[in-house]
Amino acid sequence: MLNILISCVGKRTDLVSSFKDEVQSDGLIIATDNNTNAMGLKIADKSYHVPPFDSNDYILTLLNICKENSVRYILSLNVSDLIILIKNENHFREIGCNIIGGKIESIISTYDKFALSQLCFNHSLPNIKTELLKEFSIDKKNNFPMIIKPRYGSGSRGVTVISSIDDFYRIQNELSEKSDEYIIQSFISGQEYGLDIINDLRGNFVAVYVRKKSLMKDGETHEAITCSNENWISFAEKISKILKHKGTIDVDVILSDNIPYLIDINYRFGGGYVFSKIAGANTVKAYVQWMKDEKPHEKCFTYKVGIKGQRQNDGNVKILF
C-alpha cells in the first residue's frame, strides 16, 4: 500500500484531492494539522489533529501515526514543519517512512532570506543587496525606496517599503526588540514570476513551470498567467544543482532589465502550483509514480501557455482565459 501523509495540510484541498485521485485504491492519503478546522483534514482518507509542530510531543505523535498507518512518505506543506521533520529524519527512516525534502543545510539556507542572499552571491546568481536590519546603518547616500521584510517565512506578509530616512527610523523603532528577525534590501522594480522547480525523488532536475503574477492578495498569488519555460530552464537547472532538493520547490523571482533576481525559495508545494495544474501540469501524478519506482510520462510536466487563473475562496483556481 502506498500510504502518504500530508502534514500541515491547511486549506490545500486541491493537493489532497489530487493525491487521492492518483493513488486511488493503491493507498491512503492521510492529513494532519494543528487546526481542527483545516479544510484539508475534511477530505483526506484519514485525518489527525496533532500538536503544534514545535511542541515536544509532535514528532512522537507523527511517528505513532506513521506506524499505525504504515506511511511510506511524508509531504509537508510548511517549511518550519519540514525543518523539524528533517532533523528527526532518522527516526522515520527506521520505520520505513521517507520525508520528501532535502538536506537540512539547504532547506535552512533558503528559509533564512539573509542566508539565501549569501547563497546567491556564492553561486554567482543575480543578488539583491541584503543586510540584517540590526546591523544596518542608513544615511543620505542610500537609494530609496528600500524594503524591510521578515528574515524567515514565506509570502509577502510583513514586507514594508520605506521611502525616506524618516520611514526607516520609524520602522526601526517599531521593530527594535526583534530587529535580528528582519532584513533590509535594495528595491528592485520589475515583473514578479512564480516558478516550480521539480526534481525527482533522488534530487535530479526534471522540469520547471513558470507563471507571471498579475495580482497578489494576503501574501498569496491571486491571479497569474502561465508562461513558456524556455528561457528559464538553465536558471532552474542551476538552482536544482545547487540545492539537490527532492520533489518540488516554490520559487519567487523578479525579472528586472531581463535579469532574474531570486527573492524567495520554499521547500514545498507552493500555492502557485494550482495555476500550472489547471493548464495541464500534473506533478502529483509524477510523485506517485516515483513513489512506485515508475518513470512518469513527460506529459506530467507539460502545460499550456497563456492560461490565466484566479484563486477562489476554497483555494482552487478558476480559469479566466
Rosetta silent file (secondary structure, phi, psi, omega in degrees, C-alpha in Angstrom):
SEQUENCE: MLNILISCVGKRTDLVSSFKDEVQSDGLIIATDNNTNAMGLKIADKSYHVPPFDSNDYILTLLNICKENSVRYILSLNVSDLIILIKNENHFREIGCNIIGGKIESIISTYDKFALSQLCFNHSLPNIKTELLKEFSIDKKNNFPMIIKPRYGSGSRGVTVISSIDDFYRIQNELSEKSDEYIIQSFISGQEYGLDIINDLRGNFVAVYVRKKSLMKDGETHEAITCSNENWISFAEKISKILKHKGTIDVDVILSDNIPYLIDINYRFGGGYVFSKIAGANTVKAYVQWMKDEKPHEKCFTYKVGIKGQRQNDGNVKILF
SCORE:     score description
SCORE:     0.000 S_00000001
   1 L     0.000  137.223  177.633    0.000    0.000    0.000 S_00000001
   2 L   -99.633   84.735  179.701    1.196    3.492   -0.863 S_00000001
   3 E   -93.517  125.745 -174.732    0.076    5.446    2.180 S_00000001
   4 E  -119.823  132.799  177.149    1.086    9.128    2.075 S_00000001
   5 E  -106.302  126.837  174.983    0.874   11.612    4.941 S_00000001
   6 E  -105.825  111.462 -178.008    0.435   15.322    4.181 S_00000001
   7 E   -94.891  154.164 -175.337    1.422   17.372    7.237 S_00000001
   8 L    51.620   50.549 -171.312    0.316   20.951    7.943 S_00000001
   9 L   -66.449  -30.687  177.398   -2.340   20.379    5.292 S_00000001
  10 L    54.599 -131.197 -177.806   -4.179   23.647    5.979 S_00000001
  11 L  -100.157   16.462 -173.937   -6.590   24.583    3.220 S_00000001
  12 L   -80.505   61.868  176.539   -4.814   22.645    0.466 S_00000001
  13 H   -63.317  -28.566 -179.515   -7.830   20.625   -0.602 S_00000001
  14 H   -62.271  -40.866 -179.364   -6.506   20.761   -4.161 S_00000001
  15 H   -73.455  -41.952  178.873   -3.466   18.664   -3.247 S_00000001
  16 H   -59.012  -46.857  179.867   -5.362   16.201   -1.084 S_00000001
  17 H   -62.141  -42.018 -179.054   -7.871   15.614   -3.900 S_00000001
  18 H   -63.545  -43.978  179.340   -5.107   15.261   -6.497 S_00000001
  19 H   -66.644  -38.484  177.078   -3.219   12.675   -4.446 S_00000001
  20 H   -62.096  -41.263  179.879   -6.417   10.732   -3.769 S_00000001
  21 H   -63.033  -37.700 -176.141   -7.184   10.708   -7.498 S_00000001
  22 H   -82.461  -36.467 -178.688   -3.733    9.371   -8.365 S_00000001
  23 H   -77.955  -40.871 -179.286   -3.318    6.819   -5.556 S_00000001
  24 H    51.415 -126.805 -174.233   -6.939    5.570   -5.706 S_00000001
  25 H   -82.845    0.997 -178.266   -7.230    2.051   -4.240 S_00000001
  26 H   -83.230   -4.601 -178.989   -3.439    1.598   -4.002 S_00000001
  27 L   178.641 -173.870 -179.062   -3.178    3.510   -0.735 S_00000001
  28 L  -119.783  145.563  171.805   -4.486    6.122    1.666 S_00000001
  29 E  -104.697  117.031 -175.674   -3.971    9.879    1.830 S_00000001
  30 E  -110.681  133.999 -177.707   -3.605   10.879    5.472 S_00000001
  31 E  -120.866  143.038  175.383   -3.684   14.522    6.560 S_00000001
  32 E  -130.615  150.467  176.139   -2.530   16.173    9.777 S_00000001
  33 E  -165.347  154.784  176.249   -2.874   19.692   11.113 S_00000001
  34 L   -80.774  -18.594 -179.719   -2.922   21.562   14.413 S_00000001
  35 L   -96.136  115.582 -177.573   -6.106   23.374   13.336 S_00000001
  36 L   -65.203  -19.161 -179.396   -9.163   21.156   13.679 S_00000001
  37 L   -94.578    5.129  179.688  -10.970   23.318   11.110 S_00000001
  38 L   -56.629  126.566 -174.348   -8.296   22.904    8.411 S_00000001
  39 H   -62.926  -32.788 -178.968  -10.177   22.222    5.176 S_00000001
  40 H   -64.186  -27.099  179.207   -7.667   19.647    4.013 S_00000001
  41 H   -65.709  -30.440 -170.991   -8.495   17.428    7.001 S_00000001
  42 H   -73.765  -20.171 -174.218  -12.101   17.122    5.897 S_00000001
  43 H  -116.167   -2.041  177.514  -11.439   15.387    2.575 S_00000001
  44 L   -71.852  161.600  176.376   -8.468   13.131    3.338 S_00000001
  45 L   -64.134  -40.146  175.321   -8.984    9.367    3.713 S_00000001
  46 E  -140.240  141.866 -176.622   -7.855    9.664    7.327 S_00000001
  47 E  -131.897  147.165  179.683   -7.238   12.834    9.345 S_00000001
  48 E  -136.464  133.573  169.533   -5.499   13.589   12.616 S_00000001
  49 E   -86.567  123.844 -173.554   -5.435   16.669   14.836 S_00000001
  50 L  -121.813  162.597  175.875   -1.842   16.941   16.046 S_00000001
  51 L   -64.667  164.203  174.431    0.111   19.190   18.451 S_00000001
  52 L   -55.702  147.089 -174.087    1.914   22.259   17.048 S_00000001
  53 L   -65.797  -16.144  179.135    4.998   21.215   15.082 S_00000001
  54 L   -97.349   10.237  179.952    7.291   22.994   17.555 S_00000001
  55 L   -87.481  160.703 -178.325    5.907   21.136   20.586 S_00000001
  56 L   -67.176  -24.662 -175.665    7.761   18.365   22.426 S_00000001
  57 L   -90.918   -5.467 -169.424    5.061   15.823   21.581 S_00000001
  58 H   -63.996  -53.071 -175.259    4.905   16.490   17.847 S_00000001
  59 H   -62.757  -43.564  179.060    7.484   14.058   16.470 S_00000001
  60 H   -61.924  -39.293  178.387    6.335   11.188   18.697 S_00000001
  61 H   -61.866  -46.583 -179.533    2.727   11.839   17.636 S_00000001
  62 H   -66.998  -38.601  177.919    3.633   11.732   13.934 S_00000001
  63 H   -60.436  -41.472  179.656    5.789    8.640   14.390 S_00000001
  64 H   -66.356  -38.441  177.315    2.847    6.849   16.013 S_00000001
  65 H   -64.505  -42.253 -179.280    0.525    7.901   13.169 S_00000001
  66 H   -66.190  -40.317  177.434    3.039    6.672   10.607 S_00000001
  67 H   -63.859  -46.941 -176.833    3.461    3.333   12.400 S_00000001
  68 H   -60.952  -33.474 -174.185   -0.297    2.850   12.779 S_00000001
  69 H  -110.530    8.735 -179.328   -0.916    3.540    9.088 S_00000001
  70 L    49.254   49.722 -178.315    2.287    2.112    7.542 S_00000001
  71 E   -70.200  131.185  179.646    3.032    5.522    5.994 S_00000001
  72 E   -97.627  -28.528 -178.565    5.700    5.353    3.310 S_00000001
  73 E  -139.519  141.116  172.014    6.081    9.065    2.508 S_00000001
  74 E  -114.135  131.713  177.186    5.565   12.348    4.356 S_00000001
  75 E  -122.548  113.523 -179.030    4.943   15.520    2.384 S_00000001
  76 E   -95.661  142.367  177.598    4.955   18.737    4.439 S_00000001
  77 L  -106.638   16.440  179.337    3.258   21.942    3.283 S_00000001
  78 L  -139.416  124.931 -173.425    5.040   24.137    5.842 S_00000001
  79 H   -68.960  -36.200  176.782    8.782   24.781    5.732 S_00000001
  80 H   -60.769  -41.122  176.187    9.114   25.306    9.504 S_00000001
  81 H   -63.752  -44.679 -178.625    7.475   21.920    9.967 S_00000001
  82 H   -59.904  -40.569  179.915    9.712   20.354    7.314 S_00000001
  83 H   -59.433  -43.380  179.038   12.857   21.561    9.091 S_00000001
  84 H   -65.566  -42.015  179.214   11.748   19.808   12.299 S_00000001
  85 H   -62.738  -46.102 -177.957   10.845   16.641   10.383 S_00000001
  86 H   -64.444  -35.317  177.381   14.181   16.524    8.529 S_00000001
  87 H   -63.619  -23.068  179.424   16.078   17.000   11.805 S_00000001
  88 L  -110.736   20.964 -172.490   14.332   13.829   13.011 S_00000001
  89 H   -57.995  -34.163 -177.610   14.523   12.024    9.678 S_00000001
  90 H   -61.974  -33.965  179.356   16.442    9.053   11.077 S_00000001
  91 H   -66.731  -36.222  179.465   13.514    8.110   13.361 S_00000001
  92 H   -74.611  -37.151  177.842   11.161    7.985   10.392 S_00000001
  93 H   -61.322  -34.274 -179.371   13.593    6.000    8.259 S_00000001
  94 L   -62.526  -24.604  179.376   13.727    3.375   10.988 S_00000001
  95 L  -106.687   15.777  175.308   10.030    2.657   10.421 S_00000001
  96 L    77.837   25.772 -178.092   10.301    2.720    6.610 S_00000001
  97 L  -113.353  130.834 -178.294    8.968    6.235    6.153 S_00000001
  98 E  -105.668  137.920  176.778   10.590    8.760    3.776 S_00000001
  99 E  -102.994  124.625 -179.985   10.358   12.544    4.132 S_00000001
 100 L   -82.372  117.977 -178.140   10.279   14.472    0.862 S_00000001
 101 L  -174.596  -93.778 -177.913   12.553   17.484    1.185 S_00000001
 102 L   159.352 -162.863  179.839   16.322   17.561    1.003 S_00000001
 103 L   -74.690  138.894 -176.129   19.416   18.320    3.032 S_00000001
 104 H   -59.421  -35.949 -178.288   18.764   20.309    6.194 S_00000001
 105 H   -64.134  -39.736 -179.768   21.546   22.789    5.349 S_00000001
 106 H   -70.744  -39.377  179.596   19.937   23.661    2.007 S_00000001
 107 H   -62.773  -46.777 -178.678   16.467   23.997    3.481 S_00000001
 108 H   -66.497  -36.814 -178.199   17.661   26.361    6.203 S_00000001
 109 H   -69.077  -16.552  176.789   19.802   28.374    3.764 S_00000001
 110 H  -101.312  -26.977  177.587   16.688   29.129    1.697 S_00000001
 111 H   -69.827  -34.809  177.818   14.273   29.609    4.610 S_00000001
 112 E   -88.419  109.892 -174.462   16.575   32.324    6.008 S_00000001
 113 H   -65.653  -26.727  175.260   16.376   35.178    3.485 S_00000001
 114 H   -70.162  -44.339  176.953   19.719   36.599    4.628 S_00000001
 115 H   -63.855  -34.167  178.318   21.367   33.214    4.099 S_00000001
 116 H   -62.889  -39.122  178.661   19.584   32.994    0.732 S_00000001
 117 H   -65.262  -36.002  177.184   21.238   36.236   -0.376 S_00000001
 118 H   -69.180  -37.480  176.706   24.617   34.784    0.602 S_00000001
 119 H   -61.271  -43.770  178.075   23.827   31.594   -1.317 S_00000001
 120 H   -60.757  -45.084 -179.862   23.062   33.659   -4.417 S_00000001
 121 H   -61.997  -44.525 -176.495   26.325   35.575   -4.046 S_00000001
 122 H   -66.871  -25.027 -177.076   28.375   32.407   -3.511 S_00000001
 123 L  -111.707   18.938  175.594   26.925   30.764   -6.625 S_00000001
 124 L    56.128   37.596  170.793   27.001   33.815   -8.911 S_00000001
 125 L   -92.718  146.319  177.759   23.227   34.163   -9.080 S_00000001
 126 L   -50.910  128.838 -167.681   21.824   37.693   -9.528 S_00000001
 127 L  -125.158  126.714  173.152   21.759   39.031   -5.991 S_00000001
 128 L   -80.841  131.113  179.373   19.699   41.779   -4.340 S_00000001
 129 L   -59.206  122.381 -173.269   21.827   43.666   -1.826 S_00000001
 130 E  -133.742  133.689  176.916   20.650   42.368    1.545 S_00000001
 131 E  -135.320  156.934  173.908   21.695   43.248    5.094 S_00000001
 132 E   -72.661  135.422 -177.900   20.485   42.388    8.565 S_00000001
 133 H   -59.265  -37.951 -176.404   18.338   45.194    9.934 S_00000001
 134 H   -68.469  -18.974 -178.473   20.134   45.121   13.292 S_00000001
 135 H  -106.906    2.577 -172.271   23.493   45.758   11.566 S_00000001
 136 L   -90.020  135.131  174.635   22.306   48.301    9.003 S_00000001
 137 L  -116.814  128.832 -176.614   23.271   51.976    9.138 S_00000001
 138 L  -106.053  147.619  174.511   21.362   54.386    6.949 S_00000001
 139 L  -150.149 -179.211 -175.227   22.471   57.723    5.584 S_00000001
 140 L   -67.392  -13.438  179.783   21.548   60.128    2.811 S_00000001
 141 L   -79.065  -16.035  179.737   23.610   58.112    0.331 S_00000001
 142 L   -67.043  140.157  178.812   21.155   55.215    0.472 S_00000001
 143 L   -89.127  124.704  176.588   18.888   54.927   -2.527 S_00000001
 144 L  -100.734  154.412    1.001   15.190   54.885   -1.724 S_00000001
 145 L   -77.334  165.110  172.528   12.865   53.103   -1.755 S_00000001
 146 E  -129.899  170.004 -177.001   14.169   50.121    0.213 S_00000001
 147 E  -125.552  132.888  171.053   12.386   47.077    1.599 S_00000001
 148 E  -111.163  131.094 -178.066   12.258   45.691    5.127 S_00000001
 149 E  -146.576  159.016  176.350   10.921   42.144    5.444 S_00000001
 150 E   -59.761  141.220 -179.667   10.949   39.217    7.879 S_00000001
 151 L   -70.416  -32.615 -177.879   14.146   37.187    7.702 S_00000001
 152 E  -117.158  157.774  176.525   12.241   33.908    7.989 S_00000001
 153 L   106.520 -175.407 -175.574    8.995   32.664    6.499 S_00000001
 154 L  -131.808  169.978  179.188    7.263   32.789    3.161 S_00000001
 155 L    76.872 -174.732 -177.432    4.987   35.050    1.149 S_00000001
 156 L  -103.549   15.203  179.656    4.940   38.842    1.213 S_00000001
 157 L   -67.572  137.571  177.334    3.486   39.195    4.711 S_00000001
 158 L    81.859    4.617 -179.970    5.289   41.740    6.872 S_00000001
 159 L   -81.422  131.101  179.934    7.016   43.424    3.936 S_00000001
 160 E  -126.847  129.775  175.128    7.382   47.196    4.311 S_00000001
 161 E   -92.825  126.781  177.895    8.575   49.639    1.672 S_00000001
 162 E  -109.776  134.624 -173.598   10.482   52.598    3.114 S_00000001
 163 L  -110.673   -4.801 -176.997   10.760   55.773    1.071 S_00000001
 164 L  -158.640  169.541  176.440   12.846   58.027    3.302 S_00000001
 165 H   -62.336  -37.111  178.229   15.185   58.162    6.286 S_00000001
 166 H   -61.606  -41.598  176.001   12.204   59.130    8.454 S_00000001
 167 H   -58.962  -44.922 -178.280   10.397   55.981    7.340 S_00000001
 168 H   -59.771  -48.978 -177.666   13.433   53.918    8.224 S_00000001
 169 H   -64.871  -33.402  178.400   13.772   55.299   11.752 S_00000001
 170 H   -65.716  -48.512  179.888   10.065   54.818   12.381 S_00000001
 171 H   -67.044  -39.987  179.112   10.156   51.149   11.322 S_00000001
 172 H   -58.710  -40.775  179.122   13.469   50.583   13.081 S_00000001
 173 H   -66.810  -41.106 -179.777   11.910   51.851   16.315 S_00000001
 174 H   -65.002  -31.822 -175.575    8.834   49.653   15.886 S_00000001
 175 L  -104.327   13.524 -170.589   10.999   46.573   15.325 S_00000001
 176 H   -57.012  -35.264 -176.389   13.760   47.409   17.810 S_00000001
 177 H   -80.556  -12.347  179.793   13.137   44.388   20.039 S_00000001
 178 H  -136.970   34.806 -176.878   13.228   41.911   17.152 S_00000001
 179 H   -65.114  -21.758  178.484   15.494   43.606   14.608 S_00000001
 180 H   -73.148   -9.347  179.555   17.549   40.420   14.279 S_00000001
 181 H   -96.984    7.790 -177.482   14.457   38.803   12.690 S_00000001
 182 E  -130.036  153.562  174.311   14.346   41.286    9.794 S_00000001
 183 E  -121.240  162.819  174.548   16.422   42.128    6.750 S_00000001
 184 E  -127.059  134.744 -174.614   16.662   45.250    4.625 S_00000001
 185 E  -130.552  156.001  168.533   17.087   45.081    0.856 S_00000001
 186 E   -65.347  148.643  179.187   17.512   47.337   -2.117 S_00000001
 187 L   -86.011  126.398  178.028   14.259   47.826   -4.007 S_00000001
 188 L  -114.277  120.785  177.375   14.144   46.056   -7.362 S_00000001
 189 L   -93.443  144.493  179.665   11.373   47.003   -9.750 S_00000001
 190 L   162.495 -170.844 -179.545   10.208   44.514  -12.346 S_00000001
 191 E   -93.082  130.691  179.976    7.780   41.709  -13.104 S_00000001
 192 E   -90.971  136.466  178.314    7.354   39.011  -10.478 S_00000001
 193 E  -123.182  149.930  171.068    7.231   35.364  -11.531 S_00000001
 194 E  -111.229  133.605 -179.430    6.461   32.180   -9.656 S_00000001
 195 E  -123.641  140.620  163.881    8.395   29.020  -10.544 S_00000001
 196 E  -105.534  115.711  176.626    8.002   25.395   -9.585 S_00000001
 197 E  -102.129  117.593 -169.931   11.412   23.744   -9.910 S_00000001
 198 E  -110.779  122.387  169.435   10.892   19.995   -9.942 S_00000001
 199 E  -107.713  159.032  171.394   13.456   17.338   -9.157 S_00000001
 200 L   -75.568 -179.262 -174.571   12.749   13.637   -8.942 S_00000001
 201 L   -77.296    4.339  172.172   12.867   11.988   -5.516 S_00000001
 202 L  -107.524    0.745  176.521   16.605   11.390   -5.958 S_00000001
 203 L    92.683   17.473  179.422   17.369   15.074   -6.496 S_00000001
 204 L   -98.041  137.218 -178.310   17.735   15.147  -10.288 S_00000001
 205 E   -63.249  136.833 -179.732   16.302   18.054  -12.293 S_00000001
 206 E  -123.589  -48.200 -173.064   13.189   17.234  -14.267 S_00000001
 207 E  -163.636  167.878  171.986   11.202   20.379  -15.139 S_00000001
 208 E  -140.294  135.187  172.512   10.246   23.954  -14.342 S_00000001
 209 E  -105.376  145.485 -176.864    6.831   25.629  -14.540 S_00000001
 210 E  -129.088  133.346  177.750    6.638   29.401  -14.946 S_00000001
 211 E  -132.534  135.164  173.715    3.809   31.782  -14.019 S_00000001
 212 E   -92.381  122.670 -177.863    3.631   35.552  -14.363 S_00000001
 213 E   -81.788  132.182  179.463    1.926   37.046  -11.325 S_00000001
 214 E  -116.207  -17.082  179.069   -0.649   39.707  -12.055 S_00000001
 215 E  -156.514  131.126  176.767   -2.372   40.159   -8.679 S_00000001
 216 E  -113.484  144.868  174.496   -1.404   39.383   -5.078 S_00000001
 217 E  -143.312  129.655  176.688   -3.728   39.215   -2.034 S_00000001
 218 L    52.759   38.817  176.591   -2.788   38.485    1.580 S_00000001
 219 L    78.980    4.903 -179.961    0.681   37.345    0.586 S_00000001
 220 E  -119.766  154.205  174.026   -0.602   34.837   -1.995 S_00000001
 221 E   -70.231  119.923 -179.237   -0.797   34.846   -5.768 S_00000001
 222 E   -97.047  -36.148  175.567   -4.430   35.705   -6.571 S_00000001
 223 E  -136.890  141.051  179.159   -4.137   35.905  -10.353 S_00000001
 224 E  -156.715  159.292  178.819   -1.430   34.554  -12.641 S_00000001
 225 E  -127.876  135.008 -178.808   -0.866   33.503  -16.233 S_00000001
 226 E   -71.520  142.341 -176.440    1.229   30.528  -17.345 S_00000001
 227 E  -127.422  160.750  175.194    4.338   31.327  -19.396 S_00000001
 228 L   -63.236  141.857  178.326    6.806   29.423  -21.525 S_00000001
 229 L   -94.677    4.291 -171.810    9.677   27.941  -19.533 S_00000001
 230 L   -54.171  -43.988 -176.237   12.080   28.078  -22.492 S_00000001
 231 L   -87.553    4.435 -175.465   14.141   30.987  -21.155 S_00000001
 232 L  -113.748   -7.971 -172.147   14.069   29.701  -17.567 S_00000001
 233 H   -63.450  -45.529 -178.275   15.391   26.150  -17.889 S_00000001
 234 H   -65.571  -36.838  176.763   19.090   26.935  -17.402 S_00000001
 235 H   -62.214  -47.039 -179.096   18.257   29.164  -14.402 S_00000001
 236 H   -65.457  -41.306  179.436   16.136   26.396  -12.866 S_00000001
 237 H   -61.895  -36.988 -179.857   18.769   23.735  -13.559 S_00000001
 238 H   -66.086  -44.105  178.389   21.392   25.803  -11.772 S_00000001
 239 H   -63.895  -42.113  178.134   19.229   26.159   -8.656 S_00000001
 240 H   -58.496  -43.643 -178.547   18.401   22.445   -8.812 S_00000001
 241 H   -67.133  -34.995  179.469   22.083   21.545   -8.968 S_00000001
 242 H   -68.920  -47.099 -172.305   22.904   23.825   -6.024 S_00000001
 243 H   -86.600  -34.518 -175.669   20.129   22.581   -3.740 S_00000001
 244 L    53.832   38.992 -179.556   19.700   18.969   -4.909 S_00000001
 245 L   -69.812  162.279  176.481   16.211   19.069   -3.420 S_00000001
 246 L  -108.538  129.063 -178.893   13.762   16.197   -3.674 S_00000001
 247 L    84.453 -147.862 -173.927   10.403   16.903   -5.282 S_00000001
 248 E  -105.599  143.987  170.931    9.142   20.391   -5.993 S_00000001
 249 E  -122.965  150.686 -178.314   10.171   23.760   -4.573 S_00000001
 250 E  -100.837  122.791 -172.126    8.296   27.032   -4.871 S_00000001
 251 E  -126.565  133.524  175.781   10.463   29.903   -6.141 S_00000001
 252 E  -110.571  134.719 -175.958    9.727   33.631   -6.496 S_00000001
 253 E  -136.081  141.351  169.539   11.740   35.739   -8.935 S_00000001
 254 E  -107.781  123.473  177.333   11.677   39.376  -10.006 S_00000001
 255 E   -94.153  111.948 -177.835   12.720   39.916  -13.612 S_00000001
 256 E  -127.228  122.242 -175.909   14.311   43.353  -13.857 S_00000001
 257 L    52.132   38.989  177.740   16.076   44.523  -17.035 S_00000001
 258 L    67.039   18.615  176.714   15.923   40.875  -18.155 S_00000001
 259 E  -111.160  125.877 -179.389   17.875   39.754  -15.072 S_00000001
 260 E   -86.248  111.231  177.491   16.185   37.165  -12.790 S_00000001
 261 E   -96.945  119.987 -178.075   16.610   38.119   -9.129 S_00000001
 262 E   -78.957  120.570 -176.011   15.762   35.249   -6.792 S_00000001
 263 E  -111.754  -18.334 -178.331   13.721   36.617   -3.885 S_00000001
 264 E  -162.305  142.380  172.976   12.261   33.544   -2.175 S_00000001
 265 E  -134.977  131.094  176.790   12.518   29.746   -2.119 S_00000001
 266 E  -127.041  126.943  179.809   10.162   27.436   -0.252 S_00000001
 267 L   -79.627   73.414  179.500   10.699   23.691    0.045 S_00000001
 268 L  -171.092  168.262  167.654    7.067   22.714   -0.533 S_00000001
 269 L   -67.037  108.193 -179.817    4.205   22.548   -2.979 S_00000001
 270 L   -75.750  162.364  178.359    3.552   26.286   -3.221 S_00000001
 271 L   -63.397  -20.245 -179.410    0.110   27.783   -3.576 S_00000001
 272 L   -75.927  -14.213 -178.366    1.021   28.792   -7.130 S_00000001
 273 H   -56.416  -35.950 -175.335    1.185   25.184   -8.315 S_00000001
 274 H   -61.896  -26.229  176.976   -2.569   25.118   -8.867 S_00000001
 275 H   -67.901  -36.037  176.439   -2.199   27.734  -11.639 S_00000001
 276 H   -76.043  -33.127 -179.621    0.038   25.331  -13.555 S_00000001
 277 H   -62.517  -43.036 -179.133   -2.229   22.409  -12.730 S_00000001
 278 L   -68.693  -15.535  177.953   -5.250   23.986  -14.419 S_00000001
 279 L   -94.054    2.618  173.974   -3.039   24.448  -17.501 S_00000001
 280 L   119.496  -14.991 -179.612   -2.273   20.714  -17.655 S_00000001
 281 L   -68.881  149.565  179.917    0.705   20.054  -15.367 S_00000001
 282 L  -145.270   73.150  178.873    0.419   17.096  -13.001 S_00000001
 283 H   -64.385  -33.424 -178.915    3.307   16.960  -10.552 S_00000001
 284 H   -60.972  -43.034  177.690    1.220   14.875   -8.158 S_00000001
 285 H   -59.862  -41.564  178.474    0.937   12.061  -10.713 S_00000001
 286 H   -62.725  -43.173  177.694    4.711   12.164  -11.134 S_00000001
 287 H   -55.098  -49.915 -176.406    5.207   11.948   -7.351 S_00000001
 288 H   -62.073  -40.039  179.166    3.006    8.870   -7.115 S_00000001
 289 H   -68.532  -39.827  175.294    4.821    7.175   -9.993 S_00000001
 290 H   -61.018  -42.061 -179.991    8.220    7.948   -8.473 S_00000001
 291 H   -62.399  -26.158  178.513    6.987    6.526   -5.168 S_00000001
 292 L   -93.722    8.637 -177.734    6.089    3.333   -7.040 S_00000001
 293 L    61.832   34.521  175.538    9.541    3.285   -8.698 S_00000001
 294 L  -110.110  158.852  178.810    7.958    4.060  -12.051 S_00000001
 295 L   -95.645  121.274  179.712    9.038    6.662  -14.611 S_00000001
 296 L   -66.805  149.001  173.901    6.491    9.458  -15.120 S_00000001
 297 L   -73.310  147.153 -178.964    5.398   10.340  -18.624 S_00000001
 298 H   -60.070  -20.458  178.233    6.690   13.705  -19.868 S_00000001
 299 H   -62.222  -23.886  177.557    3.048   14.824  -20.138 S_00000001
 300 H   -58.750  -29.348 -173.193    3.072   15.198  -16.342 S_00000001
 301 H  -108.559   15.666 -179.161    5.354   18.210  -16.771 S_00000001
 302 L  -106.594  136.277  179.321    3.666   19.757  -19.812 S_00000001
 303 L  -143.232  158.314  178.548    1.258   22.670  -19.548 S_00000001
 304 L   -80.595  139.575  178.238   -0.456   25.147  -21.834 S_00000001
 305 L   -89.180  143.748  176.429    0.995   28.643  -22.058 S_00000001
 306 L    89.629   15.171  176.817   -1.257   31.694  -21.729 S_00000001
 307 L   -91.314  118.309  179.727   -3.778   30.226  -19.275 S_00000001
 308 E  -101.556  132.281 -179.318   -4.841   32.878  -16.759 S_00000001
 309 E  -125.806  159.802  178.170   -6.359   31.804  -13.457 S_00000001
 310 E  -131.472  129.734 -178.219   -7.900   33.454  -10.429 S_00000001
 311 E   -71.060  137.903  177.769   -7.802   31.979   -6.914 S_00000001
 312 L  -103.129  169.803 -176.404  -11.153   31.260   -5.280 S_00000001
 313 L   -62.132  -27.407 -178.893  -12.066   31.259   -1.582 S_00000001
 314 L   -84.696    3.516  178.127  -11.832   27.452   -1.377 S_00000001
 315 L    94.552  -15.336  177.390   -8.196   27.522   -2.530 S_00000001
 316 L   -81.263  173.119 -176.140   -8.934   26.286   -6.062 S_00000001
 317 E  -123.492  134.386  177.275   -8.370   28.370   -9.192 S_00000001
 318 E   -96.949  134.439  177.723  -10.877   29.458  -11.818 S_00000001
 319 E   -76.752  124.408  177.635   -9.721   29.774  -15.429 S_00000001
 320 L   -88.930  -41.183  173.703  -10.307   33.308  -16.724 S_00000001
 321 L  -164.943    0.000    0.000   -8.972   32.613  -20.232 S_00000001
